Amino acid sequence: MQERHTEQDYRALLIADTPIIDVRAPIEFEQGAMPAAINLPLMNNDERAAVGICYKQQGSDAALALGHKLVAGEIRQQRMDAWRAACLQNPHGILCCARGGQRSHIVQRWLHDAGIDYPLVEGGYKALRQTAIQATIELSQKPIVLIGGCTGCGKTLLVQQ
């Protein structure tokens, strides 16, 4: 399987506007997402809710088994087709879930089994979001310089330096 992007890579990924295949449920994606993200969820909202309830009542093994049962057969194939198409359309993209846990690892493994190696983000959306917030805070503490002048006076050259 291909590498996993870690905290050192986050800023570069965000600056490059790297395409993100976000495998969180639609309800999570609607609450917040990176600008370059597309939502191709592993589980829909109802499936996610059922797995969450199972996790609280019966633990992680039962929840994982239920998740695999819910996302099987035709449903799994349809989602695999969507992920495969997105990977081919965005060969330099990354996979992302909420915290870089089960969901993105499962999708990465299924893609690998289908012959597609695609990296994921350790720490998921939460880590990317925290990096973006931290960068915004750092930028807000820097002075703003206004550059003005007539056309052809060298403003662009100055900015490029």
MARNU-7740 format. One record per residue (C-alpha): residue in three letters; x, y, z. Coordinates in pm, whole numbers. Layout:
BEGIN
+-----+--------+--------+--------+
! res !     c1 !     c2 !     c3 !
+-----+--------+--------+--------+
! Ala !      X !      Y !      Z !
...
+-----+--------+--------+--------+
***
This chain:
BEGIN
+-----+--------+--------+--------+
! res !     c1 !     c2 !     c3 !
+-----+--------+--------+--------+
! Met !      0 !      0 !      0 !
! Gln !    106 !    355 !    -61 !
! Glu !    230 !    595 !    202 !
! Arg !     29 !    784 !    453 !
! His !     58 !   1159 !    474 !
! Thr !    151 !   1280 !    819 !
! Glu !    149 !   1613 !   1000 !
! Gln !    463 !   1735 !    821 !
! Asp !    279 !   1709 !    488 !
! Tyr !    -48 !   1880 !    584 !
! Arg !     44 !   2238 !    496 !
! Ala !    185 !   2136 !    158 !
! Leu !   -129 !   1932 !     84 !
! Leu !   -355 !   2225 !    170 !
! Ile !   -147 !   2484 !    -18 !
! Ala !   -138 !   2261 !   -328 !
! Asp !   -518 !   2226 !   -309 !
! Thr !   -467 !   1849 !   -322 !
! Pro !   -787 !   1663 !   -417 !
! Ile !   -933 !   1485 !   -115 !
! Ile !  -1163 !   1185 !   -130 !
! Asp !  -1349 !   1228 !    198 !
! Val !  -1508 !    900 !    306 !
! Arg !  -1701 !   1041 !    603 !
! Ala !  -2080 !   1017 !    604 !
! Pro !  -2266 !   1300 !    425 !
! Ile !  -2387 !   1448 !    755 !
! Glu !  -2027 !   1484 !    873 !
! Phe !  -1914 !   1630 !    539 !
! Glu !  -2196 !   1887 !    549 !
! Gln !  -2078 !   2005 !    890 !
! Gly !  -1734 !   2090 !    751 !
! Ala !  -1496 !   1988 !    476 !
! Met !  -1177 !   2100 !    306 !
! Pro !  -1227 !   2308 !    -12 !
! Ala !  -1072 !   2046 !   -242 !
! Ala !  -1275 !   1758 !    -94 !
! Ile !  -1536 !   1543 !   -261 !
! Asn !  -1763 !   1330 !    -46 !
! Leu !  -1764 !    963 !   -145 !
! Pro !  -1869 !    804 !    184 !
! Leu !  -1794 !    454 !    303 !
! Met !  -2129 !    457 !    484 !
! Asn !  -2438 !    670 !    436 !
! Asn !  -2592 !    854 !    733 !
! Asp !  -2821 !    566 !    836 !
! Glu !  -2544 !    305 !    811 !
! Arg !  -2312 !    527 !   1015 !
! Ala !  -2579 !    576 !   1283 !
! Ala !  -2643 !    201 !   1307 !
! Val !  -2271 !    126 !   1339 !
! Gly !  -2235 !    398 !   1604 !
! Ile !  -2517 !    253 !   1813 !
! Cys !  -2371 !    -96 !   1776 !
! Tyr !  -2030 !     35 !   1884 !
! Lys !  -2173 !    191 !   2201 !
! Gln !  -2377 !   -117 !   2290 !
! Gln !  -2156 !   -406 !   2177 !
! Gly !  -1805 !   -272 !   2116 !
! Ser !  -1572 !   -221 !   1823 !
! Asp !  -1561 !   -577 !   1689 !
! Ala !  -1940 !   -598 !   1658 !
! Ala !  -1954 !   -250 !   1502 !
! Leu !  -1687 !   -341 !   1248 !
! Ala !  -1871 !   -662 !   1159 !
! Leu !  -2197 !   -469 !   1116 !
! Gly !  -2023 !   -212 !    897 !
! His !  -1889 !   -486 !    670 !
! Lys !  -2235 !   -643 !    657 !
! Leu !  -2402 !   -312 !    566 !
! Val !  -2143 !   -223 !    301 !
! Ala !  -2132 !   -547 !    106 !
! Gly !  -2231 !   -688 !   -231 !
! Glu !  -2386 !   -440 !   -474 !
! Ile !  -2351 !   -146 !   -232 !
! Arg !  -1980 !   -208 !   -186 !
! Gln !  -1932 !   -247 !   -562 !
! Gln !  -2109 !     83 !   -635 !
! Arg !  -1893 !    263 !   -382 !
! Met !  -1578 !     94 !   -512 !
! Asp !  -1666 !    209 !   -864 !
! Ala !  -1705 !    568 !   -740 !
! Trp !  -1375 !    557 !   -547 !
! Arg !  -1194 !    400 !   -841 !
! Ala !  -1323 !    670 !  -1078 !
! Ala !  -1224 !    946 !   -834 !
! Cys !   -875 !    798 !   -790 !
! Leu !   -824 !    781 !  -1165 !
! Gln !   -953 !   1136 !  -1209 !
! Asn !   -733 !   1262 !   -921 !
! Pro !   -416 !   1050 !   -930 !
! His !   -235 !   1280 !   -686 !
! Gly !   -518 !   1297 !   -434 !
! Ile !   -555 !   1160 !    -84 !
! Leu !   -811 !    967 !    123 !
! Cys !   -950 !   1121 !    437 !
! Cys !  -1200 !   1031 !    709 !
! Ala !  -1280 !   1198 !   1040 !
! Arg !   -964 !   1115 !   1234 !
! Gly !   -766 !    896 !    996 !
! Gly !   -897 !    579 !   1151 !
! Gln !  -1102 !    283 !   1041 !
! Arg !  -1293 !    422 !    745 !
! Ser !  -1005 !    561 !    539 !
! His !   -792 !    255 !    619 !
! Ile !  -1072 !     22 !    504 !
! Val !  -1122 !    214 !    179 !
! Gln !   -745 !    227 !    122 !
! Arg !   -721 !   -151 !    173 !
! Trp !  -1015 !   -222 !    -61 !
! Leu !   -862 !      3 !   -328 !
! His !   -525 !   -171 !   -283 !
! Asp !   -695 !   -508 !   -326 !
! Ala !   -842 !   -370 !   -652 !
! Gly !   -494 !   -268 !   -773 !
! Ile !   -505 !    101 !   -676 !
! Asp !   -255 !    238 !   -426 !
! Tyr !   -384 !    567 !   -287 !
! Pro !   -244 !    753 !     15 !
! Leu !   -443 !    859 !    316 !
! Val !   -412 !   1134 !    574 !
! Glu !   -314 !   1021 !    923 !
! Gly !   -531 !   1220 !   1160 !
! Gly !   -799 !   1274 !    893 !
! Tyr !  -1017 !   1581 !    850 !
! Lys !   -961 !   1680 !   1212 !
! Ala !   -584 !   1710 !   1161 !
! Leu !   -617 !   1893 !    828 !
! Arg !   -866 !   2136 !    982 !
! Gln !   -638 !   2199 !   1280 !
! Thr !   -348 !   2271 !   1042 !
! Ala !   -561 !   2518 !    846 !
! Ile !   -672 !   2691 !   1168 !
! Gln !   -314 !   2714 !   1293 !
! Ala !   -194 !   2856 !    959 !
! Thr !   -473 !   3115 !    969 !
! Ile !   -374 !   3219 !   1321 !
! Glu !     -9 !   3249 !   1218 !
! Leu !    -98 !   3452 !    909 !
! Ser !   -322 !   3684 !   1109 !
! Gln !    -24 !   3775 !   1326 !
! Lys !    187 !   3886 !   1029 !
! Pro !    179 !   4243 !    902 !
! Ile !    -20 !   4323 !    590 !
! Val !    166 !   4520 !    324 !
! Leu !    -31 !   4707 !     60 !
! Ile !    147 !   4737 !   -273 !
! Gly !     23 !   4997 !   -518 !
! Gly !    146 !   5158 !   -835 !
! Cys !     85 !   5211 !  -1202 !
! Thr !     74 !   4933 !  -1456 !
! Gly !    424 !   4819 !  -1545 !
! Cys !    600 !   4963 !  -1240 !
! Gly !    715 !   4619 !  -1111 !
! Lys !    456 !   4522 !   -848 !
! Thr !    448 !   4160 !   -966 !
! Leu !    828 !   4136 !   -962 !
! Leu !    829 !   4265 !   -606 !
! Val !    567 !   4013 !   -494 !
! Gln !    752 !   3725 !   -661 !
! Gln !   1068 !   3807 !   -465 !
+-----+--------+--------+--------+
***
